[in-house]
């Protein structure tokens, strides 16, 4: 097992005339089109001296052209670094400085502002890619001869860096190799019974593991096809379902699908698999979906550092509230937080993972990498869980205070720092509370200075250009003081308990 690119290329070339990607506006790529476009983009990047190991940072809106760009980076043996399109310029500045890319690719409207940032970090090239097959990258590729050669990379060579958030410090770049991504794609294809006859409804973003490495890699590797949708549009999804076989989504997808009276067994008759991940799926959503459609949603468990780890079975019971047994070739254990001792079924502890899917460490952060691995090679996920007697993993919470809202990670320290910097604010504590649509929502508990005119709207206005929208609080609560223990640490568990119903519907 070596190059991810070679494996995907071989799979697509088995049926070069088959439609691989289509959009609602009838933009289409056959296998031949996809490979040719990726080879032309590879030639354009090669003309900028992009070579093995160079980072290519990409922050663009979703379009089919992102897939040949991704393949082109892999073809050159370079490292693909996708960045959330919701990040503000100040946030993007950090990622460019940390990744030190050879090339940055952004939306045409962001070209000038990103160029200024890139210049400050000595990044040599900034290109643009729009959603209408436009941009300077497409202009370069249009006049380039397809590059037929691809880099001789091995399983341990880096394929991508994905930035992830913890509860302390800045975002960290998880280094994923060709072997990590290819092994996980193979495991998922086996576990989920993917074949060339599948058609995926792709409504996820493509800057993270779920939308890019799970969905796109799996479709290309299986010789299947997909409809690319720019975002979640429930009525559009329902209209397209009769001609599709698979939907991958976050819990929000299923909550909103259930709100449509058009969702029923007739509409979903051709569908064989509904997959949910990136955040916990409520048991009530699972049950309501099955009652309405006859389909049991398959919930799985993954993370940026490992891609997918466990999955409810394709054949067999899909248990609500669980994420199933480990995938083929992957070992998952639950250990005591203090001693690291493996725990028996039924006992809650830290979830740890070992296998060919586990990342190679954090970019430029050897100390953090060492701290997150046991001596025997298991990665400490930071999640808390337990196995039941049948080997199904239950995730019961997080060891730290990470918030997952709508499938996106939000780490409180970053939001707190932004709030605390605003005029009139003494301090803040940011927590996640249950939300019927997003799973969790960000709520800020704020202590303001006496005799100041600080209000909820003034805080939200102050954050609007500093934080991506999904990181911004859904509610601001003002208190006289934050609860602390004898060591001075803010008691967030107490806050979560006190305000757990604040966003529940009446």
C-alpha positions as CSV (number, residue, x, y, z in Angstrom):
1,X,0.0,0.0,0.0
2,X,1.6,3.2,-1.1
3,X,0.3,6.2,-3.0
4,X,-3.3,7.3,-2.4
5,X,-3.2,9.1,-5.8
6,X,-2.2,5.9,-7.6
7,X,-5.0,4.0,-6.0
8,X,-7.6,6.6,-6.9
9,X,-6.3,7.1,-10.4
10,X,-6.4,3.3,-11.1
11,X,-10.0,3.1,-9.8
12,X,-11.3,6.0,-11.9
13,X,-9.5,4.9,-15.0
14,X,-11.4,1.5,-15.0
15,X,-14.4,3.4,-16.3
16,X,-13.2,6.6,-17.9
17,X,-16.5,7.5,-19.6
18,X,-18.6,7.1,-16.5
19,X,-20.0,10.2,-14.9
20,X,-18.2,10.7,-11.6
21,X,-19.3,14.2,-10.4
22,X,-22.4,16.2,-11.3
23,X,-24.0,19.3,-9.8
24,X,-27.5,20.5,-9.6
25,X,-26.6,23.0,-12.5
26,X,-25.5,20.1,-14.7
27,X,-21.8,20.7,-14.4
28,X,-20.4,17.3,-15.1
29,X,-17.1,15.4,-14.8
30,X,-16.6,12.0,-16.3
31,X,-13.6,10.0,-15.0
32,X,-11.6,11.0,-18.1
33,X,-12.5,14.7,-17.5
34,X,-11.6,14.5,-13.8
35,X,-8.2,13.0,-14.4
36,X,-7.4,15.3,-17.4
37,X,-8.3,18.4,-15.4
38,X,-6.3,17.3,-12.4
39,X,-3.3,16.6,-14.6
40,X,-3.5,20.1,-16.1
41,X,-3.7,21.7,-12.6
42,X,-0.8,19.5,-11.6
43,X,1.2,20.9,-14.5
44,X,0.2,24.5,-13.5
45,X,1.4,23.9,-9.9
46,X,4.6,22.2,-11.1
47,X,5.4,25.3,-13.2
48,X,5.4,27.2,-9.8
49,X,8.0,24.7,-8.5
50,X,5.5,22.8,-6.3
51,X,7.1,19.5,-5.5
52,X,7.0,16.6,-3.0
53,X,6.4,17.8,0.6
54,X,5.4,21.4,-0.3
55,X,2.2,22.5,1.2
56,X,-0.7,23.9,-0.9
57,X,-3.2,25.7,1.4
58,X,-6.7,25.8,0.0
59,X,-9.6,28.0,1.2
60,X,-12.3,28.1,-1.5
61,X,-16.0,27.6,-1.7
62,X,-17.3,24.2,-2.7
63,X,-17.2,23.3,-6.4
64,X,-16.4,20.2,-8.4
65,X,-13.1,21.8,-9.4
66,X,-11.7,21.4,-5.9
67,X,-11.5,17.6,-6.5
68,X,-9.1,17.8,-9.4
69,X,-7.1,20.4,-7.4
70,X,-6.9,17.9,-4.5
71,X,-5.8,15.1,-6.9
72,X,-3.2,17.4,-8.5
73,X,-1.6,18.1,-5.2
74,X,-1.5,14.3,-4.4
75,X,-0.1,13.6,-7.9
76,X,2.9,15.9,-7.2
77,X,3.5,14.4,-3.8
78,X,2.7,17.7,-2.2
79,X,0.6,18.2,0.9
80,X,-3.0,19.3,0.7
81,X,-4.1,21.8,3.5
82,X,-7.8,22.6,3.3
83,X,-9.0,25.5,5.5
84,X,-12.5,26.3,6.6
85,X,-14.1,29.0,4.4
86,X,-15.7,30.6,7.4
87,X,-12.4,31.7,8.9
88,X,-11.8,35.4,9.0
89,X,-8.7,37.0,7.6
90,X,-7.1,37.2,11.1
91,X,-7.7,33.5,11.6
92,X,-6.4,32.6,8.1
93,X,-3.3,34.6,8.9
94,X,-2.4,32.0,11.6
95,X,-2.8,29.0,9.3
96,X,-0.8,30.5,6.5
97,X,2.0,31.4,8.9
98,X,2.0,27.9,10.5
99,X,1.7,25.8,7.4
100,X,4.2,27.9,5.4
101,X,2.7,26.8,2.1
102,X,4.3,27.2,-1.3
103,X,0.9,28.1,-2.8
104,X,-2.3,29.4,-1.4
105,X,-5.5,29.0,-3.3
106,X,-8.5,31.2,-2.4
107,X,-11.8,32.5,-3.8
108,X,-11.4,35.3,-6.4
109,X,-12.9,37.9,-4.1
110,X,-10.4,37.1,-1.4
111,X,-7.3,37.2,-3.7
112,X,-6.1,40.7,-2.8
113,X,-6.6,40.5,0.9
114,X,-5.0,37.1,1.1
115,X,-2.1,38.2,-1.0
116,X,-1.3,40.8,1.6
117,X,-1.2,38.2,4.3
118,X,0.8,35.8,2.3
119,X,3.4,38.4,1.5
120,X,3.9,38.9,5.2
121,X,4.7,35.2,5.5
122,X,6.9,35.0,2.4
123,X,4.5,32.8,0.6
124,X,5.5,33.0,-3.1
125,X,2.2,32.3,-4.8
126,X,-1.5,33.1,-4.2
127,X,-4.0,31.8,-6.8
128,X,-7.7,31.9,-7.1
129,X,-10.4,29.3,-7.8
130,X,-14.1,30.3,-8.1
131,X,-17.3,28.2,-8.2
132,X,-17.8,28.8,-12.0
133,X,-14.6,27.2,-13.3
134,X,-13.0,30.6,-13.0
135,X,-9.9,32.0,-11.3
136,X,-6.2,32.4,-12.0
137,X,-5.6,28.7,-11.2
138,X,-8.1,27.7,-13.9
139,X,-6.5,30.2,-16.3
140,X,-3.1,28.6,-15.8
141,X,-4.5,25.1,-16.1
142,X,-6.4,25.9,-19.2
143,X,-3.2,26.6,-21.2
144,X,-1.1,23.8,-19.6
145,X,-0.4,20.4,-21.1
146,X,-1.6,17.5,-18.9
147,X,1.2,16.2,-16.6
148,X,1.2,12.4,-16.9
149,X,3.9,11.5,-14.4
150,X,3.2,11.3,-10.7
151,X,5.5,11.4,-7.7
152,X,6.9,8.2,-6.3
153,X,5.4,8.4,-2.8
154,X,5.2,5.8,-0.1
155,X,2.6,5.0,2.6
156,X,4.4,7.1,5.2
157,X,4.7,10.3,3.0
158,X,2.4,13.1,4.0
159,X,-0.7,13.6,1.9
160,X,-2.5,16.3,3.9
161,X,-2.5,18.5,7.0
162,X,-5.8,19.1,8.6
163,X,-6.1,21.7,11.4
164,X,-7.9,20.6,14.5
165,X,-8.9,22.5,17.6
166,X,-8.4,21.4,21.2
167,X,-9.5,23.2,24.3
168,X,-6.2,25.0,24.9
169,X,-3.6,26.6,22.7
170,X,-3.9,27.3,19.0
171,X,-5.2,25.0,16.3
172,X,-2.8,22.1,15.5
173,X,-2.0,20.6,12.1
174,X,-2.7,16.9,12.1
175,X,-0.3,15.2,9.6
176,X,-2.1,12.5,7.6
177,X,-0.1,10.2,5.3
178,X,-1.0,8.4,2.0
179,X,-1.2,5.2,4.0
180,X,-3.5,6.7,6.7
181,X,-6.0,7.9,4.1
182,X,-5.8,4.9,1.8
183,X,-6.1,2.3,4.6
184,X,-9.2,4.1,6.0
185,X,-10.8,4.3,2.6
186,X,-10.3,0.6,2.1
187,X,-11.7,-0.2,5.5
188,X,-14.8,1.9,4.9
189,X,-15.4,0.5,1.4
190,X,-15.5,-2.9,3.0
191,X,-17.5,-2.0,6.1
192,X,-20.2,0.0,4.2
193,X,-20.3,-2.2,1.1
194,X,-19.6,0.5,-1.4
195,X,-19.6,-0.4,-5.1
196,X,-19.4,1.3,-8.5
197,X,-23.2,1.3,-8.6
198,X,-23.4,3.8,-5.7
199,X,-24.4,7.4,-6.0
200,X,-23.7,9.8,-3.1
201,X,-25.6,13.0,-2.3
202,X,-22.7,15.2,-1.2
203,X,-23.9,18.2,0.8
204,X,-21.0,18.4,3.2
205,X,-18.2,20.9,3.2
206,X,-15.0,19.6,1.7
207,X,-12.4,21.2,4.0
208,X,-12.5,18.5,6.7
209,X,-12.3,14.7,7.1
210,X,-15.9,13.9,6.7
211,X,-16.6,15.7,3.4
212,X,-13.3,15.2,1.7
213,X,-11.4,12.1,3.0
214,X,-14.5,10.0,3.8
215,X,-16.9,11.0,1.1
216,X,-14.7,11.9,-1.9
217,X,-12.0,9.3,-1.4
218,X,-14.6,6.6,-1.0
219,X,-16.5,7.5,-4.1
220,X,-13.4,7.7,-6.3
221,X,-11.9,4.5,-4.8
222,X,-15.2,2.6,-5.4
223,X,-15.7,3.8,-8.9
224,X,-19.0,5.3,-7.8
225,X,-20.4,8.7,-8.5
226,X,-21.8,11.7,-6.6
227,X,-23.9,14.8,-6.9
228,X,-22.1,17.8,-5.5
229,X,-24.4,20.3,-3.7
230,X,-23.0,23.6,-2.4
231,X,-24.7,23.3,1.0
232,X,-27.5,21.6,2.8
233,X,-30.8,22.2,1.0
234,X,-33.4,19.8,2.4
235,X,-35.9,20.0,-0.3
236,X,-33.2,19.6,-3.0
237,X,-31.9,16.5,-1.2
238,X,-35.4,15.0,-1.1
239,X,-35.9,15.7,-4.8
240,X,-32.6,14.0,-5.6
241,X,-33.0,10.9,-3.3
242,X,-34.9,8.7,-5.8
243,X,-31.8,8.6,-8.0
244,X,-29.2,8.2,-5.2
245,X,-28.1,5.4,-2.9
246,X,-26.2,7.0,-0.1
247,X,-26.3,10.2,2.0
248,X,-23.5,11.2,4.4
249,X,-24.4,13.9,6.9
250,X,-24.1,15.4,10.4
251,X,-27.1,15.2,12.8
252,X,-28.3,18.6,11.7
253,X,-29.1,17.0,8.2
254,X,-31.4,14.5,9.7
255,X,-33.1,16.9,12.1
256,X,-34.0,19.2,9.2
257,X,-35.0,16.3,6.9
258,X,-37.5,15.2,9.5
259,X,-39.0,18.7,9.4
260,X,-40.1,18.2,5.8
261,X,-43.5,16.5,5.2
262,X,-42.0,15.2,1.9
263,X,-39.7,12.7,3.6
264,X,-41.2,9.3,3.5
265,X,-40.5,5.7,2.6
266,X,-41.4,6.3,-1.1
267,X,-38.8,9.0,-1.5
268,X,-36.1,7.0,0.2
269,X,-36.9,3.6,-1.5
270,X,-33.8,3.6,-3.7
271,X,-31.5,4.7,-0.8
272,X,-29.5,1.9,0.8
273,X,-27.5,3.9,3.4
274,X,-27.8,7.0,5.6
275,X,-24.6,7.8,7.5
276,X,-24.2,10.3,10.4
277,X,-21.1,11.5,12.1
278,X,-19.0,14.5,13.4
279,X,-21.3,14.9,16.4
280,X,-23.6,12.7,18.5
281,X,-27.0,11.8,17.0
282,X,-29.9,12.0,19.4
283,X,-31.7,8.8,20.0
284,X,-35.0,10.6,19.3
285,X,-33.7,11.6,15.9
286,X,-32.6,8.1,15.1
287,X,-36.0,6.6,16.1
288,X,-38.1,9.3,14.3
289,X,-36.1,8.8,11.1
290,X,-36.6,5.1,11.1
291,X,-40.3,5.4,11.8
292,X,-40.7,7.8,8.9
293,X,-38.5,6.2,6.3
294,X,-37.8,2.6,7.4
295,X,-34.1,3.3,7.4
296,X,-31.9,3.1,10.4
297,X,-29.2,5.8,10.3
298,X,-25.7,4.3,10.5
299,X,-23.7,6.3,13.1
300,X,-19.9,6.1,13.1
301,X,-17.0,7.7,15.1
302,X,-14.0,9.5,13.7
303,X,-11.8,12.5,14.2
304,X,-9.3,14.6,12.3
305,X,-6.3,12.7,13.6
306,X,-7.5,9.3,12.7
307,X,-10.3,9.6,10.1
308,X,-12.8,6.9,10.9
309,X,-12.4,4.4,13.8
310,X,-15.7,2.6,14.5
311,X,-19.0,2.1,12.8
312,X,-22.3,0.6,13.5
313,X,-22.7,-2.5,11.3
314,X,-24.0,-2.5,7.7
315,X,-25.7,-5.8,8.4
316,X,-26.9,-6.2,11.9
317,X,-28.2,-3.9,14.7
318,X,-27.5,-0.2,14.4
319,X,-27.8,0.8,18.0
320,X,-29.0,4.4,18.8
321,X,-26.5,6.2,21.1
322,X,-23.6,4.1,20.0
323,X,-20.9,4.3,17.3
324,X,-20.5,0.6,16.8
325,X,-17.4,-1.7,16.9
326,X,-14.0,-0.9,15.5
327,X,-13.5,-0.9,11.7
328,X,-11.4,-3.7,10.1
329,X,-7.7,-3.4,11.0
330,X,-8.3,-0.8,13.7
331,X,-7.9,-1.4,17.5
332,X,-9.9,0.7,20.0
333,X,-9.6,0.4,23.7
334,X,-10.9,2.3,26.8
335,X,-8.4,3.1,29.5
336,X,-8.3,4.5,33.0
337,X,-7.5,8.2,32.7
338,X,-4.8,8.2,35.4
339,X,-3.0,4.8,35.0
340,X,-3.7,4.0,31.3
341,X,-4.9,0.6,32.3
342,X,-7.4,-1.0,29.8
343,X,-10.9,-1.1,31.3
344,X,-13.5,-3.9,30.9
345,X,-16.8,-3.5,29.2
346,X,-19.2,-1.2,30.9
347,X,-16.5,1.0,32.5
348,X,-16.0,4.6,31.2
349,X,-12.6,5.9,30.4
350,X,-10.4,7.5,27.7
351,X,-10.9,6.2,24.2
352,X,-7.6,5.3,22.6
353,X,-7.0,4.2,19.0
354,X,-4.2,2.3,17.1
355,X,-4.0,1.3,13.5
356,X,-2.9,2.3,10.0
357,X,-5.4,5.2,10.1
358,X,-3.8,7.0,13.0
359,X,-2.0,10.2,12.0
360,X,1.8,10.8,12.1
361,X,1.6,13.6,14.7
362,X,1.1,17.3,14.9
363,X,2.8,19.6,12.4
364,X,5.8,21.3,14.0
365,X,4.7,20.2,17.5
366,X,6.7,17.2,18.6
367,X,6.0,17.9,22.3
368,X,2.2,17.8,21.8
369,X,2.6,14.7,19.6
370,X,4.5,12.8,22.2
371,X,2.0,13.8,24.9
372,X,-0.9,12.4,22.9
373,X,0.5,8.9,22.3
374,X,1.0,6.0,24.8
375,X,4.3,4.1,24.8
376,X,2.7,1.2,22.9
377,X,1.5,3.4,20.1
378,X,-2.1,4.1,21.0
379,X,-3.4,7.6,20.3
380,X,-5.3,9.2,23.2
381,X,-8.4,10.6,21.6
382,X,-9.5,12.9,24.5
383,X,-13.0,11.4,24.2
384,X,-14.6,9.5,27.1
385,X,-16.5,6.3,26.4
386,X,-17.2,2.6,27.2
387,X,-17.8,-0.6,25.3
388,X,-21.0,-2.6,26.0
389,X,-20.9,-6.4,26.3
390,X,-21.5,-6.7,22.5
391,X,-18.5,-4.6,21.6
392,X,-20.3,-1.4,20.6
393,X,-18.6,1.8,21.6
394,X,-20.5,4.4,23.5
395,X,-19.1,8.0,23.5
396,X,-20.3,9.7,26.6
397,X,-18.5,13.0,26.5
398,X,-15.1,14.7,26.1
399,X,-12.3,14.7,28.5
400,X,-11.8,18.4,27.8
401,X,-14.2,21.1,27.0
402,X,-14.3,20.9,23.2
403,X,-17.6,22.0,21.7
404,X,-18.9,20.4,18.5
405,X,-21.6,22.6,16.9
406,X,-23.1,21.5,13.6
407,X,-20.2,19.1,13.1
408,X,-17.6,21.8,13.6
409,X,-15.1,22.0,16.4
410,X,-15.1,25.1,18.6
411,X,-12.6,25.4,21.3
412,X,-13.7,27.7,24.2
413,X,-10.3,29.4,24.9
414,X,-10.3,31.1,21.5
415,X,-13.8,32.5,21.9
416,X,-13.1,33.5,25.5
417,X,-10.0,35.4,24.5
418,X,-12.0,37.3,21.8
419,X,-14.7,38.2,24.3
420,X,-12.4,39.2,27.1
421,X,-10.7,41.6,24.7
422,X,-13.9,43.6,24.2
423,X,-14.5,46.9,26.1
424,X,-16.3,46.5,29.3
425,X,-15.7,42.8,29.8
426,X,-13.9,41.5,32.9
427,X,-13.9,37.8,32.0
428,X,-15.9,35.1,30.3
429,X,-16.5,31.3,30.2
430,X,-17.6,29.6,27.0
431,X,-19.6,26.3,27.2
432,X,-21.5,24.1,24.9
433,X,-25.2,23.4,25.6
434,X,-27.7,21.1,23.9
435,X,-29.2,22.4,20.7
436,X,-32.0,20.6,18.8
437,X,-30.5,21.5,15.4
438,X,-26.7,21.8,15.9
439,X,-26.2,19.2,18.6
440,X,-24.4,21.7,20.7
441,X,-24.4,25.5,20.6
442,X,-21.9,28.0,22.0
443,X,-23.0,30.0,25.0
444,X,-20.9,32.6,26.7
445,X,-21.1,33.4,30.4
446,X,-19.8,37.0,30.8
447,X,-18.8,39.1,33.8
448,X,-18.9,42.8,32.8
449,X,-17.5,45.8,34.5
450,X,-19.8,47.7,36.8
451,X,-21.5,50.7,35.4
452,X,-20.8,49.8,31.8
453,X,-23.3,49.6,28.9
454,X,-22.2,46.1,27.7
455,X,-25.1,44.2,26.1
456,X,-25.5,41.0,24.2
457,X,-25.7,42.7,20.9
458,X,-22.5,44.8,21.5
459,X,-20.6,41.6,22.2
460,X,-21.9,39.8,19.2
461,X,-21.1,42.8,17.0
462,X,-17.6,42.8,18.4
463,X,-17.1,39.2,17.5
464,X,-18.6,39.3,14.0
465,X,-15.3,40.1,12.2
466,X,-13.1,38.2,14.6
467,X,-14.6,34.7,14.7
468,X,-16.2,32.4,12.2
469,X,-20.0,32.4,12.5
470,X,-20.2,28.9,14.0
471,X,-17.9,29.9,16.8
472,X,-20.0,32.9,17.8
473,X,-22.2,32.4,20.8
474,X,-25.9,31.7,20.4
475,X,-26.6,33.3,23.7
476,X,-24.8,35.7,26.1
477,X,-25.5,35.4,29.8
478,X,-24.3,38.1,32.2
479,X,-23.4,37.1,35.8
480,X,-21.7,38.8,38.7
481,X,-18.9,36.2,39.0
482,X,-17.9,32.9,37.6
483,X,-18.0,29.8,39.8
484,X,-14.5,28.6,40.8
485,X,-13.0,25.8,42.8
486,X,-10.4,26.2,45.6
487,X,-7.7,26.2,43.0
488,X,-9.3,29.1,41.1
489,X,-10.4,27.0,38.1
490,X,-13.7,28.0,36.6
491,X,-16.3,25.2,37.1
492,X,-17.6,24.7,33.6
493,X,-19.4,21.5,34.5
494,X,-21.5,23.5,36.9
495,X,-22.2,26.1,34.2
496,X,-23.2,23.5,31.7
497,X,-25.6,21.9,34.2
498,X,-27.1,25.3,35.2
499,X,-27.7,26.5,31.6
500,X,-28.3,23.1,29.8
501,X,-31.9,24.1,29.0
502,X,-31.4,27.7,27.9
503,X,-31.7,27.0,24.2
504,X,-34.3,24.2,24.3
505,X,-37.5,25.0,22.5
506,X,-40.4,26.0,24.7
